[in-house]
């Protein structure tokens, strides 16, 4: 067997459909260290998520092209590992850009006092507000100061007026620069509005059968760390309906319509710093239990920065669930380049009329946001009627 040592490139992963670059926050290995395949190698920060990136191969780390604080384009080379495996050219551009906090791909990161570790975004906010980082306790990995630590500190001391700007009427305003992640989210939302012809359709769903199933099976699911909220029911109903109505399982590329063979449902997860949409792949082939387990797993790892790059790309339809905060319904913005997004309202006891009889039932609003460039109202309502029917007649058969 050939055991020739070869150079293996480590590249900046794409942590989301629209991500173009990432910041190297921390190297977990130094040059000369041995690393196993899939062992965490470095930590990155993008406009959507912070994550630990695993090594693509087993070997020895022989070169680091991007230092901590440096910014690299997606798919550019950030380091090189010497190991056994197929050789990869190492001459491609590393695509380094200067970080606004003062670090660059070719220079050294500005030293911090007393060995303090801080993310580039947090450092930027601290610089703007003239905050001494010695006063901040970091809650990130290995005590790293993250943007939320800075924002909480700013909020606390602004209550005392020490960071406030006085106006002519004596009112104090706290001014904080928008973070990179928040800025990028804003840009993506505006671009989606500009790109798609957004239309929304709201359907009311009777969740009585779902609630009966939840009461009977909640403890069993929770014992296996598979939370039985209303969300997995909706994800499963959406996946099964997309299988019958592939028009909504599509995307637009200019004048071309791409009909996707596989059904990959993205589920929006709220983070302290924004939203990320990890993807449940081949959701139409999964049981209710599998979907419930996947939702819990993806959400936990998203919040713990453990998602893999391929877990946040390739979605063909998105489900978002702000209803768990009590909202009745919303009008979600489409996750480009998809053509549909479904939003869950909260499940509430409401008075309804059933065959001339007044009853109180657990009801939920579902809102479909769709791209009218491809989907007409009749097709959108047919899709929603099918999802509604699947949820309202729920029984044990639906769980398989």
N, C-alpha and C positions, 0 to 999 in steps of 0.2 A: 504493500500500500504506500502511495506517495505521501510523505510527510514533510514536503518542502514548505518552509515558512513563506508566507505571502503577506503583502500589505492589504489591509481591509479598511476601507473608508467608514468613518462614522459620520452620518449626515444629520442635518437639522430636520426633524420630522415635521410634517404638516398636521398640526393639531386643530383641524377644522377646515371646512370647505373654502373659506375666504382668507385664511391665514397666509401671509406672505413672508413673515420673518419672526424670529424669536430671540430673546435675550438669554444668554448663559448666566444663570444666577449663581450656580455653585458647581464646581467639579468635585465629585465624590471619590475620584481616584487621581493620583498624580503620575507623571511620567515615570515609567519603570515598574509600576504596579501591575500585578497580574489580575485579570478580570475574567469572570465566567460569562458565558452566554446568558443573556437576560438578566444579569446582575445590574442594579442601578448604577449608571455611569456618571450622569450629570443631571442637574435640575435646570429647567427652562421656565421662562415666563413669556406668555404671549398676550395678545389683546383679549383672549377668551379664557385662558386657563393657565395655571401653574402645574407643572408635572415633572416627575422623575423619569428620565429616559433610560431604558435598559441598553446594555451592550449588544450589538448585533452579532458578536462572535466571541469565542474564547481566545485568549491570548494575552499579550503584554501591550499596555498603552505606551506607544513610542513617540507620539507627537500630539500636541494640543495646539490647534490653529487659532482658536477663539478663547481668550481669557475670560475670567469671571467679569461680567459687566458688558462684554462685547455683544453685538447684535449680528446675527447671521441670517441670510436669506434661506427660505425653505429649500431643502434638498441640497444645500451647499455642504462642503466638507468641513467639519468642526474639529475632527481628530483622526488619528490613524492608529489602528491596532495591528500588531504583528502576530499572526496566528496561522493555523492550518486551514486552508479552504481556497475557494476560487479567488484569484487575484482580481483586484479592481483598480482601474487607472487612478492615480493619485494626483494628477496634474490639473484637475478641474478647479475652477474658481471657487474660492471660499465665500464670496459674496458678503464681505464684512461691511457694515455701516457703522458710523459713529453713534454712540449712545449719548443722549442729551445730558446724562448725568456726569459726563466727563470722561467715560471710558471709551476705548475704541478697540477694534479687532487687532491692531498692531501695537498698541501701547499698553502700559500697565494701568490697572485700576487704581484710582486714587485711594491711598490707605485710609482706613477708618480708625478712630481712637479705640484703644484697649481691645483690639481684636473683634470689634463689633461687626456683625454680619447684617446686611440690609439689602432688600431687593431694590433694583433700579428705580421702580416706580415710587417706592416708599422714600428713597433717597431724594428723588426729584421733589416730592411734596415737602419733605423736610427742608430742603434748600430754599424753596419758595417762601416758606413760613419762618425761615431762620430758626429752626428747631435744633437744639442740641440733642443728638441721638443718645447721649449718655443717659438722658432722662427717660428713655423709652425701654420697656421690657418687651422683647420680641416673643411672639407666639407661634412663629413659623418653625419649619424644620430646623433642629439644632439651635433653637433660640433666635433664628433669623427674624429681623424686624420686617414685617410686611406692611402693605399699604393700609390695611385695616387698623393696625396698631397706631400708625401715624394719625389717621383720621379720628380715631377715638381720643387720642391725646389732644389733637387740635380742638375737637369739640369740647373737651373738658376745660381746657384753659381759656377757650373763647368765652365760656360762661362767666369768667372773671373779668373779661374785657381786655385781656393782655394781648390777644391777637386780633381784636376787633378794630374796624375802621369807623371813626365817628362821622356821622352825616351832619348836615346843617341843623337838623332837628334833634340831635342828640341820640339817634337810634344807631345801634351797633350792628354791622353786617360782618359775617365771617366769610371771607373769600378764599376758596381753595381751587386750584387748577384742576380741571377734569383729568382723571387718570387716562393712561393710554388705552386701557381696556374699555373704559366707559366711552371714550372718544370714538374708538373703532366700532363699538356697538351702535352708537348714534349714526355713524356714517353708513353702516350696513342697513339700518332701519330706513333711513332716508332713501338710500339707493334702491331698496326693495319697493318702497312706495312709488318711486319714480319709474321702476322697471315694469312692475306688474299692475294690471287693471284689477285692483282689489274690490271684491264684492263679498258680503257676508250673509249667511243664512242661519237662523236660530231655530232649533227644534227643542221641544220640551219632552223629556223622557221620564216615564214612570219607572222608578227603580225598586218597586216592591219585591219582585222575584230576586233581584240582585241582593237586596238587603237580607232576604230570607237565607240565601245561600251563604252570605257573609257571616251571619249569626251562627249558622250551623258548622261552618268550617274555619272560622277566624283563628281559633286556638290552635288547630292542627297546622295551619299555614305558618303562624307566628313561631311555633316550636321549631320549624325548619328555616327560620329567618326569611320567610316569604310573606311580606306584609300584604294582607288582603283588603286593600282600599278599593275604591271604585275605579281607580286608574287602570289596573291590569285588565278589567272587564272591557273597558273602552278600547284599549290597545288591541285586544284580541278581536273585538267586534270590527274595528277599523281594518285590521289585517285581513280578516275573512271577507269583508266587503270589497276591499281593493282587489282581491283575487277575482271577484266576479265583475268588477268595474275597473279595469286597468287604466282607464282614461285619467283617473286621479293619481295613479302611480306612475307619473310621467314627469318630465322636465323639459324646459325649452332652452334651446341653444340657437339664438338668432332666429332664423326662419325654420329651423329643424325641430321636430318633436321627437323626443327620445322616450320610447315606451320601455320601462324597465321590466326585465323578466323576473327579478327577485323583489320581494317586499321587505324593505328595511325601514322600520319605524323608529324615528328619532323621538326621544322623550326629553323635554326641556327640564334641566335641573338648575335650581336657583343656588348660586354661590354668594358669598358676602360681597364679591366684587363684580357680579354680573350673572349672566346665564351661559350655560354650555349645553349642548344637545348630543349626548351619547346615543348610539344607535343599537337597537335590538334587531339583529340580522335574522332574515327568514322567519319573521314573526308569524306568518301564516302557517308554519309547520310546528309551532310551539303550543304546548298546553297552557291552560290558565296558570297552573303552578309554575311552569318554566318562565312564563312572562313575569309573574310576580317576583320570582327569585331574581330574574335579570334586572328588573327595575331597582330593587333594593341594592343589589351588587353594584350596578353602574353608578347609582347616586352616592353610595358610600365612598367608592373609589374616586369619583369626581371631586368630592369634598376633601379627600385625603391626598389628592394630586397623584393618584395611582393609575389613571386611565392610560391605555396604550394609544399611540397615534391612530391606528386603524379603527379604533372604537368611536371616533368622533367624525368620521367621514363616510360618505356613501349612502346617507339616508335618502329615502325616496318619498317620505311623507312624515310630517311632524305632529306630535300631540303635546299640548301644553296644559298644565293643571294649576292655574292660580286659584281655582275654586276652593282649595283647601284652606284658604285664608278668609273665606266667607263671601267672595264675590259672586253675584248672580250670573253674569255673563260679561264677556269682553269681545273686542274685535281684533284678533291677533293679526300680526304682520307676517306674511309668507316668508319662509326660510328659503332663500334663493339657492339653487335654481328650481326648487320644487314648485308645484302648482297648487298645493293644498296644505292647510294646517287646521287642526281641530282643537278647540279650547273647551275645557270642562268648567262649568259653573259648580257651585256648591250644591250638595244634596240637602234639600230643605223640605220640611213638612208643609204641604200646601193643600188648600181646599180645591178640589176638582170635581167635575161632573162626570159620572160613569153611568151611561144608559139611564139618564134622567134621575140618577141618585147622587146626592152630594156625599163626598167621601174625603178623608184626609189621607194623603199618600206621600211617600218620600219622592220628591221630584227634582230633576236636574235639567238645566239648560245646556245644550251643546251648540257651539257656534263653529260653523265651517267658514274659514276664509279661503277663497279660491280665486284663481287667476282667470279673469273673464276673457283674456286673449285666447285661451284654449277651451275653457269650460263654460258652458251656458248654464243659466239658472235651472233649467229642467234637469240637467244631468247632476248638478250639485244637490238638488232636492231629492232626486232618486237615490243618490248615495246616502244622504242623511236619513231618508226613510228606511233604508235597509239597515243602517247602523242602529237606528231607534228600535226597529222590530227585533233585531238580534238581542238587544239589551233587555227589552221588555218581556220577551218570552224565555228568558234565561232559565236553564235547568242543568242537571248534571251532565247531560250529553254535550253541552257547550264547552265543558272543561277539557275534553279530550283533544 
